[in-house]
Amino acid sequence: MTTENYYGRTFNSEIPTTGVISLNEIPNQDSILWDLTYDNIDLDYENWYNELTKEEKEDDYIGENYYCDSPTLLIGDWIKNDNNEYEPNEEGKNGFSAIVRQDSGTIIQVVWSKTIKENVNHCSPCCPGQCDLTSKGIFKAYDLPKEYYKGEE
């Protein structure tokens, strides 16, 4: 077992951490784009909707007023806990839970998965405590399921 402190975060080579990958690094983008378009939880939409008045929520067309050019999305398996916050659902059918941030490109942060990638390295300070799924190193990180990598050489 190896531990390493990197920008105030401790990494343990035996314990998986959040894996990070850019959408551009995924060969089978059709699957992930489906999730991003149709099978997701849009946290920005939920926050917007929760701020509406009761009267606004009764308007059948209110959703047409929502716009966010860089939403934060949850894909995979998520469940709300007793505090009404989302957390990974390890019993879910997809086998992974990921956060998709689109503010500076499309970055996918796999916070839990049945798929573990070994021999990766920590990310830059932009994603502290997380590992770059395209790097080489000595750590473990949660990864997307194998079907997202079909077509990879």
Secondary structure, DSSP 8 states (H G I E B T S, - for coil): --EEEETTEEEETTS-B-EEEEGGG-S-HHHHHHHHHTS-EEHHHHHHHHTS-HHHHT-TTGGGG---SS-EEEEE-EEE-TTS-EEE-TTSSSSEEEEEE-TTS-EEEEEEES-EEEEEEE--TTSTT-EETTS-SSEEEE---GGGGTT--
